[in-house]
């Protein structure tokens, strides 16, 4: 009789340990997922006087987001109607991160660019061979800068800069405008 009570006690303890483990793993997974989720910082409607493609009075929509765990914005999003690839998503992340910031500006770019070293394998004037195949941390060739005070935005590509005036819009209006643009783009490709 004593062994059966001992056996039942061990089984109950094992069940309790398994339940606590499942709850703990689920809670950690939920917390990590929440911390890595995106939250909107600001949605913008921007009017570009002249674009790099010489278009005038062009309106575009942007959304700046941050991960819940971060203090600073870390994503610069646009509508997929401007993307080079087809997707079932409404927005895409144009830049992975905040490149630099100060008291008034956020600048978004893909700042971890790596390029092939054009001097790889060549010898310099001191007869030293360049053995680095890649150059790391090359400054970006294109980036967007948002002035947080007056909501003006600039876009720089290959040293040429264009400017826009922006206004804050609701997240709902942002998605509404993006859906309109996707619908317009899709109508062009109907058979």
N, C-alpha and C positions, 0 to 999 in steps of 0.2 A: 504494500500500500504506500509506503514511503517513497518508493521509486517512481510510482505513477504521479504523485504530487510533485516530485522533483522534475519529472519529465514535462508535466503541464506548465510548471513555472518557467522552465527553460524555453519552451515553445512560445509562451506569452512574452517573455523578454525578447526573443528573436523577432517576433511580430512587431513589438514596440520599436525595436531598433530599426527594422526595415521601414516602418511607417515614418519615423523621425528622419531617416536618411532620405526618403523620397520627398518629404516636405522640405527639407533643407536644400536639396539639389534643385527642386522646383523654384524655391524662393531665390536662390542665387542666380538661376537662369533668368527669372523674371526681372530681378534687379539689374543684371548686366544688360539685358535687352532694353530695358527702360533707359538706362544711362547712355546707351549708344543710339537711341532714337533721336530723330530730328525735331526741333521745334522752331517755328518761324520767329525771326527777330523783326523783320519788316518786309512788306511787299511794296513794290514801287511801280509807278507808271512814269516812263521817261520819254520826253520828246527831244529827239536829236535834230538840231537845225540842219546839219549836213553830216552824212555818215562817211565812212572811209570809202564806200562804194559810190559816193557822190549822190546819194539819195537825199532829198530834202524833206523836212517836217515828218520824219518817221517816228512813230510811237512804238515803243517796246516795253515789255513788262519783265520785271526781275523780282527775285525773292532771295533774301539773305536769311540763312538758317544757321542754327548752332546745334551741336549735340547737347543733350540735357546735362551731361557731366562737365561741359566746358563753360568758361566764363565769357569767352570771345566767340564771335561768329566764325564758322569754319566751312561754310558752303555757299557758293554763289550759283543760283539756279535760274534757268530760263525755260521757256516753253519748248516742247519737243518739235514744234513746227519749224524751229530754227536749227535743229540738230541735223547732222549729216547722215545719221542712220535711222532706220525705222524702228519704232518701239511702241509698245502698248501703254507706256507711261505718258502722263501729261507734262511732266517737267523732267529736266535732266540737270545734272550738276556740271556746269561748265568749268569751274575751277575747283580744285580739291580743297584749297585752304586759303586762309588769310596769309598773304605774303608779308605784308608789313602794315603797321598801324601807328597812329599817333593820337594826340588829343582830339583832332578834328577829322581825320581820314582813315578809312579802311581801304586797303588795296588788295584785290584778289587776283591770284595768278597761279599757274602751275610752276612753282619755284624750285622744284627739285629736278630740273632738266639735266640730262647728261648727253653730251655730244661726243662724237668720235674726234680724237685729237688729229688735226691735219699734219702735225709734225711728228707723229708716231714713227719711230724707226729712223728718223733723220738725225743728222749730226749738226750741232751748233758750232759757233765760231771757236769754241774751246775743245772741239772734237769729242764732246759728250753726247751720247746717243739718248734721245728722248724715249723712255721706256713705258710711258703711260699711254695706254691705248685710248683712254677716255678722259674727258675733262668733266669734273663734277661741279654742281652748284652754279651752273651758267645762269646769269640773269634772264628772266623771261623776255620773250620778244613781244608778247601782248599781255595786257592786263587792264582791269577796270578799277577805277578809284572812285569811291563815294565820299563826298564831303558830308559828314553826319550833321552839320549845323544847318546848312541851307539846302541839303539834299540835291546838290548838283553832282553830276557824274561825268567822268572823262574815260575815254577808251584810248589806249595807246597801243599801236601796233607798228613795229619796225621804226620807231622814233616819231611817227605821225600821230597826233592827238586830235580827237574830236570831242565835243562837249554836248551835254544834255541837261535839261532842267527836269527834275523829277518831283513827284508828289507821292505822299504815302497813300496807299489804298488798302482796303480790307483784304484779308486772305481769300474771302469768298469772291470778291470782285476780280482778284488776280486770276483765280481758276476759271471764272466765267470768261474773261478776256482770252485766256489761253485756249479754252475749248472753242471759242469763236475762231481763233486763228488756225487751229487744227482742222476745223470743219472747212474753212476756206481753202486750206492747202489740199485737203482730201478731195474737194469738189473738182480741183484741177485735174486729178488723176482718175476720175470715173470713166469707165468704158461705155 
